[in-house]
Amino acid sequence: MTDVTSSTREAAGWLDANWQAWLDGLLRIVLVVLLALVLRAVVRKLIDQFIHRMAREAEHSDNETSSRLGGLLVNTERRLQRSAAIGSVLRSVASFGIMGTASLMVLSQIGVDLAPLLASAGVAGVALGFGARNLVTDFLSGVFMIMEDQYGVGDEIDMGVASGTVLEVGLRVTKLRGGDGEIWYIRNGEVKRIANMSQGWSTANVDVQVGYREDLGRVQELILASAEAFAKESPWDELLWEPVTVLGVESVSADTVVLRVQARTMPSKAQLVARALRGRLKAAFDEAGIKLKEEAGPAPKAVTTPDAQAPSALADPSSLRSLASRPIPPPSPEEQQAFSKLP
C-alpha cells in the first residue's frame, strides 16, 4: 500500500512538473498547423486570382483581336489550358513547400531528431532522381514549354519525331494529330527542337509554270491582277495578310519557265491559300491563252541510209580469192587435138 501511494505521488509530481511543457508543445503544434493551413489557403487564393487575371486578359486580348482580324489569330482554348496548367503547377509547388515545412516543424516540436530524417530524405531523393530521371525530365520540360508558350492547342508544329496539330499539352506528354489522322503521344523530355508553323504568320509559295516562249512581263501582270482580285474575295481577304508578290524566275528548262509567287498568310493557312491561288491562276491562264508548256513540233523524218558493209575480198580482181573463184575456161582447139592423140 505504501508503494502504490508513493508511485501515485511520483506520477502526480511528474505530471505537475511537465504538463506546462506538454501544453506549450501542443499549442505550438496546433499553431504551426493552423498557420500552415491559413498560409496555404492564402497562397492558393492568390494563385487562383493570378490565373483568373491571366485568363481574363487573354479573353480581353482575344476580343480585341477578333475585332481586327475576325478572330482568326489566337486560340482561346490554348490560353485557358496554358493558364490552368501553370496554376496547377504553382498550387502543387506551394502546397508541397508549405505543408512539408510545417511537417518538419511539428516533428521538431515532438522531439524527433531531423538530422537522420533529412539525410535519409536526401539519399531517397537522389535515388528517386536517378530511377525516375526520365519522368523528372519530362515534367520539367513540360513546365518550361507551357510557361514559355512554345506551342499550344491548335498549333501546327514539327517536333522532329512527329509533326501535326496539337490536341493536348500536358506536363509529361504532348498529343498530336498527324496528317493521316493518327495520334502521336510524345514525351516532352524527348523533344530536342520544335518548329511552330502557327505563330506570327505563314508563307504560301506557289510555283507557276508557263511555256518557254511566253512573254514573262505579260504573265507577271496577269498573276498580279488575278491575285489582287483573289485577295478581295471572302474568306481570302482575311487569310491574306499582305499583297501577293512575284519573286521572279525560279527555273528554266527547254520548254518551260517556272515563276515563284509568294503570299503572307494567317498562321497554318498557307497550304489552303496556296491551293486556292493555284486554281485561280490556272483559270486566268486558260482565259488568257497562256500555255503551260511549249508544244512539241512534228518529229523530223529519219534519214535511211544503207547499212555499211565491210569490203569483200572478191572486189580485188588480183587477189588470190578472186583468182581462185574464176570459172575454168574451155580448152582451145589445139589443146583438144593434143588430148585426142593421147593413148
ZADO-1210 file (C-alpha; in nm, 4 decimals, padded with zeros to 6 digits):
<atoms>
<atom x="00.0000" y="00.0000" z="00.0000" code="MET" pos="1"/>
<atom x="00.2852" y="00.2300" z="00.0757" code="THR" pos="2"/>
<atom x="00.4457" y="00.1525" z="-00.2670" code="ASP" pos="3"/>
<atom x="00.1259" y="00.2375" z="-00.4533" code="VAL" pos="4"/>
<atom x="00.0900" y="00.5623" z="-00.2674" code="THR" pos="5"/>
<atom x="00.4477" y="00.6617" z="-00.3407" code="SER" pos="6"/>
<atom x="00.4142" y="00.5724" z="-00.7085" code="SER" pos="7"/>
<atom x="00.0982" y="00.7788" z="-00.7337" code="THR" pos="8"/>
<atom x="00.2644" y="01.0727" z="-00.5716" code="ARG" pos="9"/>
<atom x="00.5631" y="01.0433" z="-00.8059" code="GLU" pos="10"/>
<atom x="00.3373" y="01.0303" z="-01.1121" code="ALA" pos="11"/>
<atom x="00.1390" y="01.3273" z="-00.9906" code="ALA" pos="12"/>
<atom x="00.4555" y="01.5186" z="-00.9253" code="GLY" pos="13"/>
<atom x="00.5937" y="01.4296" z="-01.2697" code="TRP" pos="14"/>
<atom x="00.2715" y="01.5397" z="-01.4410" code="LEU" pos="15"/>
<atom x="00.2645" y="01.8564" z="-01.2343" code="ASP" pos="16"/>
<atom x="00.6209" y="01.9331" z="-01.3417" code="ALA" pos="17"/>
<atom x="00.5785" y="01.8573" z="-01.7151" code="ASN" pos="18"/>
<atom x="00.2202" y="01.9464" z="-01.8044" code="TRP" pos="19"/>
<atom x="00.3121" y="02.3026" z="-01.8838" code="GLN" pos="20"/>
<atom x="00.5808" y="02.1875" z="-02.1290" code="ALA" pos="21"/>
<atom x="00.3355" y="01.9469" z="-02.2904" code="TRP" pos="22"/>
<atom x="00.0709" y="02.2122" z="-02.3199" code="LEU" pos="23"/>
<atom x="00.3235" y="02.4547" z="-02.4621" code="ASP" pos="24"/>
<atom x="00.4358" y="02.1994" z="-02.7228" code="GLY" pos="25"/>
<atom x="00.0772" y="02.1096" z="-02.8135" code="LEU" pos="26"/>
<atom x="-00.0135" y="02.4735" z="-02.8558" code="LEU" pos="27"/>
<atom x="00.2904" y="02.5257" z="-03.0761" code="ARG" pos="28"/>
<atom x="00.1964" y="02.2254" z="-03.2913" code="ILE" pos="29"/>
<atom x="-00.1611" y="02.3499" z="-03.3284" code="VAL" pos="30"/>
<atom x="-00.0338" y="02.6996" z="-03.4094" code="LEU" pos="31"/>
<atom x="00.2071" y="02.5653" z="-03.6727" code="VAL" pos="32"/>
<atom x="-00.0661" y="02.3559" z="-03.8356" code="VAL" pos="33"/>
<atom x="-00.3131" y="02.6434" z="-03.8344" code="LEU" pos="34"/>
<atom x="-00.0587" y="02.8847" z="-03.9755" code="LEU" pos="35"/>
<atom x="00.0352" y="02.6338" z="-04.2471" code="ALA" pos="36"/>
<atom x="-00.3290" y="02.5793" z="-04.3447" code="LEU" pos="37"/>
<atom x="-00.4019" y="02.9524" z="-04.3472" code="VAL" pos="38"/>
<atom x="-00.0864" y="03.0300" z="-04.5448" code="LEU" pos="39"/>
<atom x="-00.1653" y="02.7519" z="-04.7916" code="ARG" pos="40"/>
<atom x="-00.5177" y="02.8814" z="-04.8420" code="ALA" pos="41"/>
<atom x="-00.3954" y="03.2386" z="-04.8886" code="VAL" pos="42"/>
<atom x="-00.1277" y="03.1350" z="-05.1386" code="VAL" pos="43"/>
<atom x="-00.3738" y="02.9189" z="-05.3363" code="ARG" pos="44"/>
<atom x="-00.6186" y="03.2084" z="-05.3393" code="LYS" pos="45"/>
<atom x="-00.3524" y="03.4428" z="-05.4729" code="LEU" pos="46"/>
<atom x="-00.2566" y="03.1871" z="-05.7374" code="ILE" pos="47"/>
<atom x="-00.6219" y="03.1469" z="-05.8412" code="ASP" pos="48"/>
<atom x="-00.6593" y="03.5237" z="-05.8712" code="GLN" pos="49"/>
<atom x="-00.3400" y="03.5407" z="-06.0760" code="PHE" pos="50"/>
<atom x="-00.4602" y="03.2654" z="-06.3113" code="ILE" pos="51"/>
<atom x="-00.8042" y="03.4254" z="-06.3376" code="HIS" pos="52"/>
<atom x="-00.6431" y="03.7554" z="-06.4281" code="ARG" pos="53"/>
<atom x="-00.4311" y="03.5834" z="-06.6934" code="MET" pos="54"/>
<atom x="-00.7379" y="03.4174" z="-06.8436" code="ALA" pos="55"/>
<atom x="-00.9344" y="03.7442" z="-06.8334" code="ARG" pos="56"/>
<atom x="-00.6529" y="03.9367" z="-07.0013" code="GLU" pos="57"/>
<atom x="-00.6251" y="03.6630" z="-07.2636" code="ALA" pos="58"/>
<atom x="-01.0009" y="03.6789" z="-07.3259" code="GLU" pos="59"/>
<atom x="-00.9880" y="04.0581" z="-07.3486" code="HIS" pos="60"/>
<atom x="-00.6972" y="04.0308" z="-07.5910" code="SER" pos="61"/>
<atom x="-00.8926" y="03.7762" z="-07.7947" code="ASP" pos="62"/>
<atom x="-01.1906" y="04.0122" z="-07.8175" code="ASN" pos="63"/>
<atom x="-00.9718" y="04.2994" z="-07.9369" code="GLU" pos="64"/>
<atom x="-00.8012" y="04.0737" z="-08.1901" code="THR" pos="65"/>
<atom x="-01.1361" y="03.9451" z="-08.3077" code="SER" pos="66"/>
<atom x="-01.2443" y="04.2939" z="-08.3989" code="SER" pos="67"/>
<atom x="-00.9325" y="04.3416" z="-08.6085" code="ARG" pos="68"/>
<atom x="-00.8773" y="04.0016" z="-08.7682" code="LEU" pos="69"/>
<atom x="-01.2103" y="03.8320" z="-08.7380" code="GLY" pos="70"/>
<atom x="-01.0997" y="03.6071" z="-08.4526" code="GLY" pos="71"/>
<atom x="-00.8587" y="03.4138" z="-08.6704" code="LEU" pos="72"/>
<atom x="-00.5325" y="03.4943" z="-08.4951" code="LEU" pos="73"/>
<atom x="-00.5500" y="03.3477" z="-08.1452" code="VAL" pos="74"/>
<atom x="-00.6868" y="03.0386" z="-07.9769" code="ASN" pos="75"/>
<atom x="-00.8783" y="03.0943" z="-07.6516" code="THR" pos="76"/>
<atom x="-00.8680" y="02.7273" z="-07.5596" code="GLU" pos="77"/>
<atom x="-00.4904" y="02.7335" z="-07.5827" code="ARG" pos="78"/>
<atom x="-00.4656" y="03.0321" z="-07.3471" code="ARG" pos="79"/>
<atom x="-00.7057" y="02.8773" z="-07.0968" code="LEU" pos="80"/>
<atom x="-00.5252" y="02.5447" z="-07.0954" code="GLN" pos="81"/>
<atom x="-00.1908" y="02.7154" z="-07.0504" code="ARG" pos="82"/>
<atom x="-00.3271" y="02.9181" z="-06.7582" code="SER" pos="83"/>
<atom x="-00.4781" y="02.6089" z="-06.5971" code="ALA" pos="84"/>
<atom x="-00.1536" y="02.4137" z="-06.6314" code="ALA" pos="85"/>
<atom x="00.0543" y="02.6949" z="-06.4827" code="ILE" pos="86"/>
<atom x="-00.1938" y="02.7310" z="-06.1956" code="GLY" pos="87"/>
<atom x="-00.1850" y="02.3589" z="-06.1218" code="SER" pos="88"/>
<atom x="00.1950" y="02.3576" z="-06.1096" code="VAL" pos="89"/>
<atom x="00.2109" y="02.6659" z="-05.8845" code="LEU" pos="90"/>
<atom x="-00.0516" y="02.5295" z="-05.6467" code="ARG" pos="91"/>
<atom x="00.1252" y="02.1940" z="-05.6205" code="SER" pos="92"/>
<atom x="00.4634" y="02.3553" z="-05.5537" code="VAL" pos="93"/>
<atom x="00.3176" y="02.5933" z="-05.2963" code="ALA" pos="94"/>
<atom x="00.1284" y="02.3175" z="-05.1127" code="SER" pos="95"/>
<atom x="00.4307" y="02.0884" z="-05.1079" code="PHE" pos="96"/>
<atom x="00.6597" y="02.3608" z="-04.9770" code="GLY" pos="97"/>
<atom x="00.4255" y="02.4913" z="-04.7073" code="ILE" pos="98"/>
<atom x="00.2974" y="02.1578" z="-04.5777" code="MET" pos="99"/>
<atom x="00.6419" y="01.9983" z="-04.5941" code="GLY" pos="100"/>
<atom x="00.7921" y="02.2775" z="-04.3857" code="THR" pos="101"/>
<atom x="00.5042" y="02.2561" z="-04.1372" code="ALA" pos="102"/>
<atom x="00.5516" y="01.8788" z="-04.1042" code="SER" pos="103"/>
<atom x="00.9196" y="01.9219" z="-04.0233" code="LEU" pos="104"/>
<atom x="00.8362" y="02.1867" z="-03.7607" code="MET" pos="105"/>
<atom x="00.5797" y="01.9553" z="-03.5984" code="VAL" pos="106"/>
<atom x="00.8286" y="01.6690" z="-03.5850" code="LEU" pos="107"/>
<atom x="01.0815" y="01.9028" z="-03.4281" code="SER" pos="108"/>
<atom x="00.8295" y="02.0006" z="-03.1567" code="GLN" pos="109"/>
<atom x="00.7596" y="01.6350" z="-03.0827" code="ILE" pos="110"/>
<atom x="01.1284" y="01.5779" z="-03.0272" code="GLY" pos="111"/>
<atom x="01.2218" y="01.3850" z="-03.3378" code="VAL" pos="112"/>
<atom x="01.5806" y="01.4342" z="-03.4486" code="ASP" pos="113"/>
<atom x="01.5560" y="01.5796" z="-03.8002" code="LEU" pos="114"/>
<atom x="01.9206" y="01.5248" z="-03.8987" code="ALA" pos="115"/>
<atom x="01.8863" y="01.1491" z="-03.9808" code="PRO" pos="116"/>
<atom x="01.5475" y="01.2139" z="-04.1401" code="LEU" pos="117"/>
<atom x="01.6825" y="01.4862" z="-04.3660" code="LEU" pos="118"/>
<atom x="01.9845" y="01.2738" z="-04.4568" code="ALA" pos="119"/>
<atom x="01.7584" y="00.9789" z="-04.5421" code="SER" pos="120"/>
<atom x="01.5318" y="01.2057" z="-04.7432" code="ALA" pos="121"/>
<atom x="01.8352" y="01.3367" z="-04.9325" code="GLY" pos="122"/>
<atom x="01.9520" y="00.9846" z="-05.0167" code="VAL" pos="123"/>
<atom x="01.5996" y="00.8817" z="-05.1156" code="ALA" pos="124"/>
<atom x="01.5715" y="01.1918" z="-05.3319" code="GLY" pos="125"/>
<atom x="01.8960" y="01.1120" z="-05.5106" code="VAL" pos="126"/>
<atom x="01.7880" y="00.7515" z="-05.5684" code="ALA" pos="127"/>
<atom x="01.4477" y="00.8646" z="-05.6909" code="LEU" pos="128"/>
<atom x="01.6141" y="01.1184" z="-05.9165" code="GLY" pos="129"/>
<atom x="01.8298" y="00.8507" z="-06.0785" code="PHE" pos="130"/>
<atom x="01.5467" y="00.5993" z="-06.1046" code="GLY" pos="131"/>
<atom x="01.2842" y="00.8377" z="-06.2386" code="ALA" pos="132"/>
<atom x="01.5090" y="01.0798" z="-06.4241" code="ARG" pos="133"/>
<atom x="01.3077" y="01.0386" z="-06.7457" code="ASN" pos="134"/>
<atom x="00.9883" y="01.1264" z="-06.5616" code="LEU" pos="135"/>
<atom x="01.1514" y="01.4275" z="-06.3976" code="VAL" pos="136"/>
<atom x="01.2944" y="01.5372" z="-06.7331" code="THR" pos="137"/>
<atom x="00.9537" y="01.5088" z="-06.8992" code="ASP" pos="138"/>
<atom x="00.7873" y="01.7044" z="-06.6192" code="PHE" pos="139"/>
<atom x="01.0417" y="01.9877" z="-06.6153" code="LEU" pos="140"/>
<atom x="01.0412" y="02.0105" z="-06.9958" code="SER" pos="141"/>
<atom x="00.6613" y="02.0284" z="-06.9968" code="GLY" pos="142"/>
<atom x="00.6620" y="02.3037" z="-06.7345" code="VAL" pos="143"/>
<atom x="00.9038" y="02.5195" z="-06.9328" code="PHE" pos="144"/>
<atom x="00.7242" y="02.4512" z="-07.2618" code="MET" pos="145"/>
<atom x="00.3974" y="02.5723" z="-07.1139" code="ILE" pos="146"/>
<atom x="00.5436" y="02.8698" z="-06.9290" code="MET" pos="147"/>
<atom x="00.7415" y="02.9834" z="-07.2356" code="GLU" pos="148"/>
<atom x="00.4356" y="02.9330" z="-07.4599" code="ASP" pos="149"/>
<atom x="00.6353" y="02.7380" z="-07.7164" code="GLN" pos="150"/>
<atom x="00.3161" y="02.5880" z="-07.8613" code="TYR" pos="151"/>
<atom x="-00.0464" y="02.5356" z="-07.7672" code="GLY" pos="152"/>
<atom x="-00.3696" y="02.3636" z="-07.8640" code="VAL" pos="153"/>
<atom x="-00.4417" y="02.4067" z="-08.2343" code="GLY" pos="154"/>
<atom x="-00.0855" y="02.4881" z="-08.3403" code="ASP" pos="155"/>
<atom x="00.0793" y="02.3170" z="-08.6371" code="GLU" pos="156"/>
<atom x="00.4196" y="02.2026" z="-08.5122" code="ILE" pos="157"/>
<atom x="00.7091" y="01.9786" z="-08.6121" code="ASP" pos="158"/>
<atom x="00.8741" y="01.8159" z="-08.3112" code="MET" pos="159"/>
<atom x="01.1329" y="01.6172" z="-08.5073" code="GLY" pos="160"/>
<atom x="00.9958" y="01.2773" z="-08.4078" code="VAL" pos="161"/>
<atom x="00.6470" y="01.3693" z="-08.5340" code="ALA" pos="162"/>
<atom x="00.4511" y="01.6582" z="-08.6782" code="SER" pos="163"/>
<atom x="00.0860" y="01.7573" z="-08.6783" code="GLY" pos="164"/>
<atom x="-00.1785" y="01.9591" z="-08.4952" code="THR" pos="165"/>
<atom x="-00.1541" y="01.9920" z="-08.1180" code="VAL" pos="166"/>
<atom x="-00.4532" y="01.8325" z="-07.9453" code="LEU" pos="167"/>
<atom x="-00.3380" y="01.8482" z="-07.5843" code="GLU" pos="168"/>
<atom x="-00.0402" y="01.9877" z="-07.3952" code="VAL" pos="169"/>
<atom x="00.0431" y="01.8032" z="-07.0744" code="GLY" pos="170"/>
<atom x="00.3214" y="01.8231" z="-06.8215" code="LEU" pos="171"/>
<atom x="00.4538" y="01.4812" z="-06.9257" code="ARG" pos="172"/>
<atom x="00.3341" y="01.4179" z="-07.2824" code="VAL" pos="173"/>
<atom x="00.2085" y="01.6182" z="-07.5792" code="THR" pos="174"/>
<atom x="-00.0670" y="01.4790" z="-07.8012" code="LYS" pos="175"/>
<atom x="-00.0538" y="01.5482" z="-08.1772" code="LEU" pos="176"/>
<atom x="-00.2894" y="01.4668" z="-08.4647" code="ARG" pos="177"/>
<atom x="-00.0852" y="01.3682" z="-08.7703" code="GLY" pos="178"/>
<atom x="-00.1583" y="01.4416" z="-09.1334" code="GLY" pos="179"/>
<atom x="-00.3096" y="01.0944" z="-09.1905" code="ASP" pos="180"/>
<atom x="-00.5311" y="01.1141" z="-08.8821" code="GLY" pos="181"/>
<atom x="-00.3004" y="00.9255" z="-08.6471" code="GLU" pos="182"/>
<atom x="-00.2479" y="01.0457" z="-08.2899" code="ILE" pos="183"/>
<atom x="00.1066" y="01.0845" z="-08.1581" code="TRP" pos="184"/>
<atom x="00.1923" y="01.0760" z="-07.7865" code="TYR" pos="185"/>
<atom x="00.5336" y="01.2393" z="-07.7432" code="ILE" pos="186"/>
<atom x="00.7206" y="01.2660" z="-07.4171" code="ARG" pos="187"/>
<atom x="00.8250" y="01.6238" z="-07.3533" code="ASN" pos="188"/>
<atom x="01.1739" y="01.5190" z="-07.2472" code="GLY" pos="189"/>
<atom x="01.2398" y="01.3624" z="-07.5906" code="GLU" pos="190"/>
<atom x="01.1793" y="01.6856" z="-07.7814" code="VAL" pos="191"/>
<atom x="01.5043" y="01.8477" z="-07.8936" code="LYS" pos="192"/>
<atom x="01.3620" y="02.1021" z="-08.1366" code="ARG" pos="193"/>
<atom x="01.0202" y="02.2461" z="-08.2150" code="ILE" pos="194"/>
<atom x="00.9120" y="02.4222" z="-08.5329" code="ALA" pos="195"/>
<atom x="00.5870" y="02.6118" z="-08.4760" code="ASN" pos="196"/>
<atom x="00.4153" y="02.6956" z="-08.8033" code="MET" pos="197"/>
<atom x="00.1256" y="02.8738" z="-08.6312" code="SER" pos="198"/>
<atom x="00.2977" y="03.1646" z="-08.4565" code="GLN" pos="199"/>
<atom x="00.3132" y="03.5053" z="-08.6225" code="GLY" pos="200"/>
<atom x="00.2402" y="03.4322" z="-08.9885" code="TRP" pos="201"/>
<atom x="00.2913" y="03.1695" z="-09.2593" code="SER" pos="202"/>
<atom x="00.4198" y="03.1896" z="-09.6154" code="THR" pos="203"/>
<atom x="00.2408" y="03.0373" z="-09.9132" code="ALA" pos="204"/>
<atom x="00.4771" y="02.9622" z="-10.2029" code="ASN" pos="205"/>
<atom x="00.3289" y="02.8811" z="-10.5451" code="VAL" pos="206"/>
<atom x="00.5429" y="02.7795" z="-10.8428" code="ASP" pos="207"/>
<atom x="00.3757" y="02.8850" z="-11.1705" code="VAL" pos="208"/>
<atom x="00.4856" y="02.7047" z="-11.4875" code="GLN" pos="209"/>
<atom x="00.4473" y="02.8719" z="-11.8300" code="VAL" pos="210"/>
<atom x="00.5745" y="02.7986" z="-12.1775" code="GLY" pos="211"/>
<atom x="00.9270" y="02.8967" z="-12.2735" code="TYR" pos="212"/>
<atom x="00.8147" y="03.1423" z="-12.5454" code="ARG" pos="213"/>
<atom x="00.5526" y="03.3227" z="-12.3313" code="GLU" pos="214"/>
<atom x="00.6007" y="03.6926" z="-12.2506" code="ASP" pos="215"/>
<atom x="00.7086" y="03.6949" z="-11.8850" code="LEU" pos="216"/>
<atom x="00.6063" y="04.0576" z="-11.8372" code="GLY" pos="217"/>
<atom x="00.2530" y="03.9804" z="-11.9514" code="ARG" pos="218"/>
<atom x="00.2460" y="03.6692" z="-11.7349" code="VAL" pos="219"/>
<atom x="00.3512" y="03.8636" z="-11.4243" code="GLN" pos="220"/>
<atom x="00.0883" y="04.1323" z="-11.4855" code="GLU" pos="221"/>
<atom x="-00.1779" y="03.8631" z="-11.5207" code="LEU" pos="222"/>
<atom x="-00.0643" y="03.6932" z="-11.1991" code="ILE" pos="223"/>
<atom x="-00.0741" y="04.0178" z="-11.0000" code="LEU" pos="224"/>
<atom x="-00.4152" y="04.1167" z="-11.1400" code="ALA" pos="225"/>
<atom x="-00.5624" y="03.7736" z="-11.0614" code="SER" pos="226"/>
<atom x="-00.4086" y="03.7727" z="-10.7129" code="ALA" pos="227"/>
<atom x="-00.5440" y="04.1229" z="-10.6400" code="GLU" pos="228"/>
<atom x="-00.8964" y="04.0136" z="-10.7335" code="ALA" pos="229"/>
<atom x="-00.8454" y="03.6938" z="-10.5344" code="PHE" pos="230"/>
<atom x="-00.7423" y="03.8884" z="-10.2221" code="ALA" pos="231"/>
<atom x="-01.0623" y="04.0942" z="-10.2273" code="LYS" pos="232"/>
<atom x="-01.2915" y="03.7928" z="-10.2031" code="GLU" pos="233"/>
<atom x="-01.4067" y="03.6253" z="-09.8820" code="SER" pos="234"/>
<atom x="-01.2566" y="03.4442" z="-09.6922" code="PRO" pos="235"/>
<atom x="-00.9227" y="03.5135" z="-09.8624" code="TRP" pos="236"/>
<atom x="-00.9374" y="03.8824" z="-09.7671" code="ASP" pos="237"/>
<atom x="-00.8865" y="03.7744" z="-09.4017" code="GLU" pos="238"/>
<atom x="-00.6426" y="03.4914" z="-09.4679" code="LEU" pos="239"/>
<atom x="-00.4085" y="03.7015" z="-09.6838" code="LEU" pos="240"/>
<atom x="-00.2124" y="03.9497" z="-09.4747" code="TRP" pos="241"/>
<atom x="-00.0020" y="04.1094" z="-09.7499" code="GLU" pos="242"/>
<atom x="-00.0359" y="04.1531" z="-10.1282" code="PRO" pos="243"/>
<atom x="00.0799" y="03.8622" z="-10.3414" code="VAL" pos="244"/>
<atom x="00.4257" y="03.9185" z="-10.4919" code="THR" pos="245"/>
<atom x="00.6116" y="03.7588" z="-10.7820" code="VAL" pos="246"/>
<atom x="00.9669" y="03.6846" z="-10.6723" code="LEU" pos="247"/>
<atom x="01.0941" y="03.6081" z="-11.0217" code="GLY" pos="248"/>
<atom x="01.2125" y="03.3168" z="-11.2331" code="VAL" pos="249"/>
<atom x="01.2726" y="03.0052" z="-11.0267" code="GLU" pos="250"/>
<atom x="01.3945" y="02.7711" z="-11.3020" code="SER" pos="251"/>
<atom x="01.4258" y="02.7475" z="-11.6819" code="VAL" pos="252"/>
<atom x="01.4100" y="02.4348" z="-11.8967" code="SER" pos="253"/>
<atom x="01.3939" y="02.3626" z="-12.2694" code="ALA" pos="254"/>
<atom x="01.0159" y="02.4091" z="-12.2919" code="ASP" pos="255"/>
<atom x="00.9037" y="02.5742" z="-11.9640" code="THR" pos="256"/>
<atom x="00.9783" y="02.8637" z="-11.7277" code="VAL" pos="257"/>
<atom x="00.8819" y="02.8469" z="-11.3582" code="VAL" pos="258"/>
<atom x="00.7933" y="03.1662" z="-11.1669" code="LEU" pos="259"/>
<atom x="00.7847" y="03.1770" z="-10.7854" code="ARG" pos="260"/>
<atom x="00.4786" y="03.3514" z="-10.6353" code="VAL" pos="261"/>
<atom x="00.4699" y="03.4247" z="-10.2602" code="GLN" pos="262"/>
<atom x="00.1985" y="03.5388" z="-10.0194" code="ALA" pos="263"/>
<atom x="00.1998" y="03.6029" z="-09.6427" code="ARG" pos="264"/>
<atom x="-00.0994" y="03.4391" z="-09.4795" code="THR" pos="265"/>
<atom x="-00.2598" y="03.3734" z="-09.1466" code="MET" pos="266"/>
<atom x="-00.0749" y="03.1113" z="-08.9389" code="PRO" pos="267"/>
<atom x="-00.1316" y="02.7500" z="-09.0500" code="SER" pos="268"/>
<atom x="-00.3359" y="02.8615" z="-09.3547" code="LYS" pos="269"/>
<atom x="-00.0543" y="02.8651" z="-09.6114" code="ALA" pos="270"/>
<atom x="-00.1488" y="02.5361" z="-09.7791" code="GLN" pos="271"/>
<atom x="-00.5147" y="02.6363" z="-09.8064" code="LEU" pos="272"/>
<atom x="-00.4287" y="02.9698" z="-09.9659" code="VAL" pos="273"/>
<atom x="-00.1720" y="02.8123" z="-10.1998" code="ALA" pos="274"/>
<atom x="-00.4219" y="02.5580" z="-10.3340" code="ARG" pos="275"/>
<atom x="-00.6876" y="02.8212" z="-10.3962" code="ALA" pos="276"/>
<atom x="-00.4366" y="03.0559" z="-10.5616" code="LEU" pos="277"/>
<atom x="-00.3175" y="02.7826" z="-10.7981" code="ARG" pos="278"/>
<atom x="-00.6732" y="02.7196" z="-10.9104" code="GLY" pos="279"/>
<atom x="-00.7347" y="03.0901" z="-10.9693" code="ARG" pos="280"/>
<atom x="-00.4143" y="03.1319" z="-11.1730" code="LEU" pos="281"/>
<atom x="-00.4917" y="02.8239" z="-11.3815" code="LYS" pos="282"/>
<atom x="-00.8329" y="02.9652" z="-11.4742" code="ALA" pos="283"/>
<atom x="-00.6762" y="03.3032" z="-11.5590" code="ALA" pos="284"/>
<atom x="-00.4133" y="03.1395" z="-11.7819" code="PHE" pos="285"/>
<atom x="-00.6789" y="02.9391" z="-11.9657" code="ASP" pos="286"/>
<atom x="-00.8799" y="03.2540" z="-12.0285" code="GLU" pos="287"/>
<atom x="-00.5751" y="03.4480" z="-12.1496" code="ALA" pos="288"/>
<atom x="-00.4498" y="03.1624" z="-12.3683" code="GLY" pos="289"/>
<atom x="-00.1167" y="03.1264" z="-12.1921" code="ILE" pos="290"/>
<atom x="00.0395" y="02.7882" z="-12.2489" code="LYS" pos="291"/>
<atom x="00.1865" y="02.5992" z="-11.9576" code="LEU" pos="292"/>
<atom x="00.4306" y="02.4161" z="-12.1847" code="LYS" pos="293"/>
<atom x="00.5610" y="02.4546" z="-12.5372" code="GLU" pos="294"/>
<atom x="00.4001" y="02.2126" z="-12.7783" code="GLU" pos="295"/>
<atom x="00.6413" y="01.9742" z="-12.9442" code="ALA" pos="296"/>
<atom x="00.6664" y="02.0118" z="-13.3272" code="GLY" pos="297"/>
<atom x="00.6441" y="01.7234" z="-13.5770" code="PRO" pos="298"/>
<atom x="00.9270" y="01.4831" z="-13.5431" code="ALA" pos="299"/>
<atom x="01.1820" y="01.5057" z="-13.8298" code="PRO" pos="300"/>
<atom x="01.1829" y="01.2216" z="-14.0794" code="LYS" pos="301"/>
<atom x="01.4522" y="00.9727" z="-14.0213" code="ALA" pos="302"/>
<atom x="01.7138" y="00.9579" z="-14.2972" code="VAL" pos="303"/>
<atom x="01.7533" y="00.5986" z="-14.4057" code="THR" pos="304"/>
<atom x="02.0982" y="00.5036" z="-14.5286" code="THR" pos="305"/>
<atom x="02.2095" y="00.1656" z="-14.6482" code="PRO" pos="306"/>
<atom x="02.3903" y="-00.0327" z="-14.3976" code="ASP" pos="307"/>
<atom x="02.7617" y="-00.0082" z="-14.4404" code="ALA" pos="308"/>
<atom x="02.9239" y="-00.3392" z="-14.5294" code="GLN" pos="309"/>
<atom x="03.2762" y="-00.4462" z="-14.4993" code="ALA" pos="310"/>
<atom x="03.4716" y="-00.4602" z="-14.8277" code="PRO" pos="311"/>
<atom x="03.4739" y="-00.8036" z="-14.9937" code="SER" pos="312"/>
<atom x="03.7947" y="-00.9804" z="-15.0807" code="ALA" pos="313"/>
<atom x="03.6484" y="-01.0620" z="-15.4248" code="LEU" pos="314"/>
<atom x="03.6319" y="-00.6926" z="-15.5120" code="ALA" pos="315"/>
<atom x="04.0064" y="-00.7014" z="-15.5995" code="ASP" pos="316"/>
<atom x="04.0488" y="-00.8995" z="-15.9253" code="PRO" pos="317"/>
<atom x="04.4152" y="-00.9591" z="-15.8467" code="SER" pos="318"/>
<atom x="04.3565" y="-01.1152" z="-15.5057" code="SER" pos="319"/>
<atom x="04.4119" y="-01.4855" z="-15.4578" code="LEU" pos="320"/>
<atom x="04.0497" y="-01.5472" z="-15.3590" code="ARG" pos="321"/>
<atom x="03.9272" y="-01.3630" z="-15.6674" code="SER" pos="322"/>
<atom x="04.1566" y="-01.5655" z="-15.8926" code="LEU" pos="323"/>
<atom x="04.0560" y="-01.8911" z="-15.7232" code="ALA" pos="324"/>
<atom x="03.6899" y="-01.8206" z="-15.7731" code="SER" pos="325"/>
<atom x="03.7131" y="-01.7603" z="-16.1502" code="ARG" pos="326"/>
<atom x="03.5452" y="-02.0288" z="-16.3703" code="PRO" pos="327"/>
<atom x="03.7728" y="-02.2694" z="-16.5623" code="ILE" pos="328"/>
<atom x="03.7838" y="-02.1630" z="-16.9316" code="PRO" pos="329"/>
<atom x="03.7002" y="-02.4339" z="-17.2036" code="PRO" pos="330"/>
<atom x="04.0034" y="-02.5928" z="-17.3801" code="PRO" pos="331"/>
<atom x="04.1268" y="-02.4405" z="-17.7016" code="SER" pos="332"/>
<atom x="04.1258" y="-02.6423" z="-18.0378" code="PRO" pos="333"/>
<atom x="04.4973" y="-02.7132" z="-18.0090" code="GLU" pos="334"/>
<atom x="04.4501" y="-02.8467" z="-17.6564" code="GLU" pos="335"/>
<atom x="04.1638" y="-03.0667" z="-17.7826" code="GLN" pos="336"/>
<atom x="04.3788" y="-03.2136" z="-18.0608" code="GLN" pos="337"/>
<atom x="04.6595" y="-03.2776" z="-17.8173" code="ALA" pos="338"/>
<atom x="04.4183" y="-03.4518" z="-17.5798" code="PHE" pos="339"/>
<atom x="04.2838" y="-03.6713" z="-17.8653" code="SER" pos="340"/>
<atom x="04.6324" y="-03.8041" z="-17.9510" code="LYS" pos="341"/>
<atom x="04.6889" y="-03.9292" z="-17.6058" code="LEU" pos="342"/>
<atom x="04.6704" y="-04.3124" z="-17.5770" code="PRO" pos="343"/>
</atoms>
